[in-house]
Amino acid sequence: MAKVLFISEDEKKRTTVHAVLSENSVDVEFASDEISAFDKITTFFPDLILLDEALNVSDITLLAKKIKINTQTDNIIFSLLIDPKCDNQDLLKTASAYIVEPINPKILLSTIMSNIRMKNSLDVLAKNNADLAKSLYQLDVLYNTSTQFAGSLDKTNLINIMIEGLEKSLSFNLSYILLFNDENNVKLIINSLHPLSERFEQAVKLRALLSYKSLFDKKEMPYCVNPEIINVEKRIKHPYVEYDLPIL
């Protein structure tokens, strides 16, 4: 459901706006001054803000600019309800849309809904751009990781390169690698942001073994590994909060 914040002291205007929008599945909240307006912005999270030019504040233009600056990063549409004789150019420049008094219900609804659709399109575009930027970053990290692989034959160095590449490209809080020197020399390297409880560590160990076994399906595995012989090497970044498993 779309959400609109109407900033006005005029009860008649508030009643009109609420009647028109609520009948069309729009959630409407009201504010009557600067303090309540910013409180609603941070708790109600509106898609569109409609500011009444007739609001009794010392500087309506300054308030409009403050609202616009504080809502730009969230793509919140900022609109004005204005008197047809309004010639305050600084104020008019702050808004994306205008509704002229007296309020015409059809124009009000059409203006609000078209601007909310624009807001939704901006949100989709922002998300797509963020996803694209993340994908490009991941590809760049993976390319650099593969380049470093080609330049080293040292096993320990290759493992470190792989762990660092996975962490940077996929942003995991926890990753692990199961290494086989032979059947009796198996190492589990756990790379984690925080320490692991003993039972969480055991769960990761079992998960690593299950993942290993699943690679071969019904085929014979090169090594049949006993969990008890696995040596665990933990690389912990921030030893402050411990990871644990929930008790059901």
Buried (B, 14 or more C-beta within 10 A) or exposed (E): EBBBBBBBBBEEBBEBBBEBBEEEEBBBBBBBBBEBBBEBBEEBEBBBBBBBBBBEBEEBBBBBBBBBEBBEEBBBBBBBBBEEEBEBEEBBEBBBBBBBBEBBEEEBBEBBBEBBEBBEEBEEEEEEEEEEEEEEEBEEBBEBBEEBBEEEEEEEEEBBBBBBBBBBBEEEEBBBBBBEEEEEEBBBBBBBBBBBEEEBBBBBBEEBBEEBEEEEEEEEEEEEBEEEEBEBEBEBEEEEEEBBEEEE
